[in-house]
Structures are given as C-alpha cells and as structure tokens.
Amino acid sequence: MTTETNSGSCCGTGSCGSGATVDVQGVGVTTVYKVSGMTCGHCEGAVSQEISALDGVTAVTAVAKTGEVTVNSAAPLDEEAVRAAVDEAGYELVGQA
C-alpha cells in the first residue's frame, strides 16, 4: 500500500490537513488544468460539476485563486472533452498546468 503524508495546511493555520495520511493506491490518473475566468466558489462549483459529469472522472478540485483544476480519473481524459465541459460552465480551458 502506498501512502502520502501532508505536513502542510490547506488553510494556512495548521488546523486542518496537518499530518493527514491519505491512501493513494489505485488512484488512476491525476491531471491539472489551467482555467481562466474563475473568481469565486460559485465558479469552482460550476467547473467542478461539468467536469465531474465526464465518463471516468472520480474527483475534481477547482481553485479559483490559482485557476487550477485537478481532475482524478480512471484513465486519461480527452482534452477536447474537458475543454467542452469547461466551456459549458462558462469558462476557458487554457491547457494543462
């Protein structure tokens, strides 16, 4: 079994995520995309919802502040399908980060 330890904090205060161990066995493919136009949590939700609807997607994390969308999938995704999903949400896929 493979594990990954997160010694940092996602919220900057050390109150969450500190020392958490995550089982990463069998995760599949993780791809990070750059998306322009996201400015808030609503934007993140809209992009995440559209990408999550693609076949094979197991998790999506969008971060408006960085413009990055991390997608976990069972197999590599067709970039044009991801682009269409992002377009449907009202944003622009810049490409892979």
C-alpha positions as CSV (number, residue, x, y, z in Angstrom):
1,M,0.0,0.0,0.0
2,T,1.3,3.5,-0.9
3,T,0.7,6.4,1.4
4,E,1.3,10.1,1.2
5,T,1.7,12.4,4.2
6,N,0.6,16.0,4.0
7,S,2.6,18.0,6.5
8,G,1.3,21.4,5.3
9,S,-2.0,23.0,5.7
10,C,-4.6,24.0,3.1
11,C,-5.9,26.8,5.3
12,G,-2.6,28.3,6.4
13,T,-3.2,28.0,10.1
14,G,-2.2,24.4,10.5
15,S,-5.6,23.5,11.9
16,C,-6.6,21.2,9.0
17,G,-4.7,18.6,7.0
18,S,-1.7,18.7,9.2
19,G,-0.1,15.3,9.3
20,A,-3.0,13.6,7.4
21,T,-2.2,10.3,5.7
22,V,-4.1,9.5,2.5
23,D,-4.1,6.1,0.8
24,V,-3.2,6.8,-2.8
25,Q,-3.3,3.2,-4.0
26,G,-5.2,2.7,-7.3
27,V,-5.9,6.5,-7.7
28,G,-5.7,6.3,-11.5
29,V,-4.7,9.4,-13.4
30,T,-4.4,12.9,-12.0
31,T,-4.3,15.9,-14.4
32,V,-4.1,19.6,-13.5
33,Y,-5.6,22.0,-15.9
34,K,-5.5,25.8,-16.0
35,V,-8.8,27.5,-16.4
36,S,-9.3,31.3,-16.9
37,G,-12.2,33.3,-15.6
38,M,-12.9,31.6,-12.2
39,T,-13.2,34.2,-9.4
40,C,-15.1,32.6,-6.6
41,G,-16.6,29.4,-5.0
42,H,-19.5,29.5,-7.4
43,C,-17.1,29.4,-10.3
44,E,-15.3,26.5,-8.8
45,G,-18.6,24.6,-8.3
46,A,-19.7,25.2,-11.9
47,V,-16.5,24.0,-13.4
48,S,-16.3,21.0,-11.0
49,Q,-19.9,20.0,-11.8
50,E,-19.4,20.0,-15.5
51,I,-16.1,18.1,-15.4
52,S,-17.4,15.6,-12.9
53,A,-20.1,14.6,-15.5
54,L,-17.4,13.3,-17.9
55,D,-17.1,9.5,-18.0
56,G,-14.3,8.1,-15.9
57,V,-13.9,11.2,-13.6
58,T,-13.6,10.2,-10.0
59,A,-12.9,13.6,-8.3
60,V,-12.5,17.3,-9.3
61,T,-10.9,20.1,-7.3
62,A,-11.1,23.6,-8.7
63,V,-9.3,26.5,-7.1
64,A,-10.3,30.0,-8.3
65,K,-7.4,31.7,-6.7
66,T,-4.8,29.8,-8.8
67,G,-7.0,29.0,-11.8
68,E,-6.1,25.3,-11.4
69,V,-8.5,22.4,-11.7
70,T,-7.2,19.0,-10.5
71,V,-9.0,16.1,-12.1
72,N,-8.7,12.4,-10.9
73,S,-9.9,9.9,-13.5
74,A,-9.7,6.2,-14.1
75,A,-7.9,6.8,-17.4
76,P,-6.5,9.8,-19.3
77,L,-9.3,12.2,-20.4
78,D,-9.7,13.6,-23.9
79,E,-8.6,17.2,-23.6
80,E,-11.3,18.3,-26.0
81,A,-14.0,16.8,-23.8
82,V,-12.6,18.6,-20.8
83,R,-12.5,21.9,-22.9
84,A,-16.2,21.4,-23.8
85,A,-17.1,20.8,-20.2
86,V,-15.3,24.0,-19.1
87,D,-16.9,25.9,-21.9
88,E,-20.3,24.6,-20.9
89,A,-19.6,26.0,-17.4
90,G,-18.8,29.4,-18.9
91,Y,-15.0,29.5,-18.6
92,E,-12.0,28.9,-20.8
93,L,-9.6,25.9,-20.6
94,V,-6.1,27.3,-21.1
95,G,-4.5,23.9,-21.1
96,Q,-2.6,21.5,-18.8
97,A,-0.7,23.2,-16.0
